[in-house]
Amino acid sequence: MSALGFQNSLGIHDDALMLRSERSSILANNLANADTPGYKARDIDFNAILSGEVSKQASLSTARTDDRHIATGSGDGWEVLYRNSLQPSIDGNTVDENVENTKFTENAMDYNASFEFLNGKFKGLINALRGE
């Protein structure tokens, strides 16, 4: 039986909140560079990262007991990808302000939902500690 801790209680939701925050910065950078010639719009694939984390938690963990053992897993890093432009521009910029605004707004709403979910988890933990 494992002890109750933040990692067991929150799962990947705190990491999801940090990832959404990072994605917000990337999307804001795209919007800031909408008029920069040659700038390529960037984004991260949140769903791919989430499914990777879920499968990582569901798989058995292995430990390397010898330097000759093959390392497992891909690590905690994630890749920033370039977005394909729907309408190519003459100056090589791939930022479409409408698409970026939509993605930014969706990400902000998802961030708020994740934050509210975590807030509810913390309230539940506090109530459990108080015996309520």
C-alpha positions as CSV (number, residue, x, y, z in Angstrom):
1,M,0.0,0.0,0.0
2,S,1.5,3.3,-1.0
3,A,1.3,6.5,1.0
4,L,-1.0,9.3,0.0
5,G,1.1,12.0,-1.6
6,F,0.7,14.8,-4.1
7,Q,1.9,12.7,-7.0
8,N,-0.6,9.9,-6.2
9,S,-3.4,12.4,-5.6
10,L,-2.9,14.8,-8.5
11,G,-1.6,12.4,-11.2
12,I,-0.5,14.2,-14.3
13,H,-2.9,17.1,-13.9
14,D,-0.3,19.5,-12.4
15,D,2.1,18.7,-15.3
16,A,-0.8,19.3,-17.7
17,L,-1.3,22.8,-16.2
18,M,2.4,23.6,-16.6
19,L,2.4,22.3,-20.2
20,R,-0.7,24.4,-21.0
21,S,1.2,27.4,-19.6
22,E,4.2,26.7,-21.8
23,R,1.9,26.3,-24.8
24,S,0.3,29.7,-24.0
25,S,3.8,31.3,-24.2
26,I,4.5,29.6,-27.6
27,L,1.1,30.8,-29.0
28,A,1.6,34.3,-27.7
29,N,5.0,34.4,-29.4
30,N,3.4,33.4,-32.7
31,L,0.9,36.2,-32.4
32,A,3.7,38.7,-31.5
33,N,5.6,37.7,-34.7
34,A,2.6,37.7,-37.0
35,D,4.3,40.5,-39.1
36,T,7.8,39.2,-38.9
37,P,9.0,38.1,-42.4
38,G,10.1,34.4,-42.5
39,Y,8.8,33.6,-39.0
40,K,7.4,30.0,-38.8
41,A,4.4,29.5,-36.4
42,R,5.2,26.9,-33.7
43,D,3.0,24.8,-31.4
44,I,3.1,21.6,-29.3
45,D,0.9,18.6,-29.7
46,F,-0.8,18.5,-26.3
47,N,-2.8,15.3,-27.1
48,A,0.3,13.4,-28.1
49,I,2.2,14.4,-25.0
50,L,-0.8,13.5,-22.8
51,S,-1.2,10.1,-24.4
52,G,2.5,9.5,-24.0
53,E,2.4,10.4,-20.3
54,V,-0.7,8.2,-19.7
55,S,1.0,5.2,-21.4
56,K,4.2,5.9,-19.4
57,Q,2.3,5.8,-16.1
58,A,0.4,2.6,-17.2
59,S,3.6,0.7,-18.2
60,L,5.8,-1.1,-15.8
61,S,8.8,0.9,-14.5
62,T,12.2,-0.6,-15.1
63,A,15.5,0.3,-13.5
64,R,18.9,0.1,-15.0
65,T,21.1,-1.9,-12.7
66,D,24.1,-2.0,-15.1
67,D,25.5,0.6,-17.5
68,R,25.2,-2.0,-20.4
69,H,21.5,-2.2,-20.0
70,I,19.4,-0.4,-22.7
71,A,17.6,2.7,-21.4
72,T,13.8,2.7,-21.6
73,G,11.4,5.5,-22.1
74,S,11.8,8.7,-24.1
75,G,12.3,11.1,-21.2
76,D,10.2,14.0,-20.0
77,G,11.0,16.3,-22.9
78,W,8.5,17.3,-25.6
79,E,9.0,18.7,-29.0
80,V,8.0,22.1,-30.3
81,L,6.6,21.6,-33.8
82,Y,6.1,24.0,-36.7
83,R,2.6,24.6,-37.9
84,N,1.7,24.2,-41.6
85,S,0.3,27.3,-43.1
86,L,-3.2,27.2,-44.5
87,Q,-2.5,30.2,-46.7
88,P,1.1,30.7,-47.7
89,S,2.3,34.3,-47.5
90,I,4.8,36.1,-49.8
91,D,7.3,36.9,-47.1
92,G,7.4,33.3,-45.8
93,N,5.6,33.9,-42.5
94,T,3.3,31.0,-41.6
95,V,1.3,32.8,-38.8
96,D,-2.4,33.0,-39.5
97,E,-3.7,35.4,-36.8
98,N,-7.2,33.9,-36.8
99,V,-5.9,30.4,-36.3
100,E,-3.5,31.5,-33.6
101,N,-6.2,33.5,-31.8
102,T,-8.4,30.5,-31.8
103,K,-5.7,28.2,-30.5
104,F,-4.7,30.7,-27.9
105,T,-8.3,31.1,-26.7
106,E,-8.9,27.3,-26.6
107,N,-5.7,26.8,-24.7
108,A,-6.7,29.5,-22.2
109,M,-10.1,27.8,-21.6
110,D,-8.4,24.4,-21.2
111,Y,-5.9,26.0,-18.7
112,N,-8.7,27.4,-16.7
113,A,-10.5,24.1,-16.6
114,S,-7.3,22.3,-15.5
115,F,-6.8,24.9,-12.8
116,E,-10.3,24.5,-11.5
117,F,-9.9,20.7,-11.5
118,L,-6.7,21.0,-9.5
119,N,-8.4,23.5,-7.2
120,G,-11.1,21.0,-6.5
121,K,-8.5,18.3,-5.8
122,F,-6.8,20.5,-3.3
123,K,-10.1,21.3,-1.6
124,G,-10.9,17.6,-1.4
125,L,-7.5,16.9,0.2
126,I,-7.9,19.7,2.7
127,N,-11.4,18.4,3.6
128,A,-9.9,14.9,4.0
129,L,-7.2,16.2,6.3
130,R,-9.8,18.1,8.4
131,G,-11.9,15.0,8.6
132,E,-14.9,16.5,6.9
